[in-house]
């Protein structure tokens, strides 16, 4: 399935959360996200937003 980084998700579930493989695969994506704390914080800034900020606030060479 595209869109999921399965090795990272499996490592987080199996090693980080200490889930058994059966418990990991029984979870829904929403349950896994909740257990990993994704809902607790802000979504990281994406490249598109960074490009918008760079265009709005360009670096200026002072004294050059």
Buried (B, 14 or more C-beta within 10 A) or exposed (E): EEEEEEEEBBEBBBEEBEBEEEEBEEBEEEEBEEBBEEEEEEEEEEEEEEEEEEEEEEEEEEEE
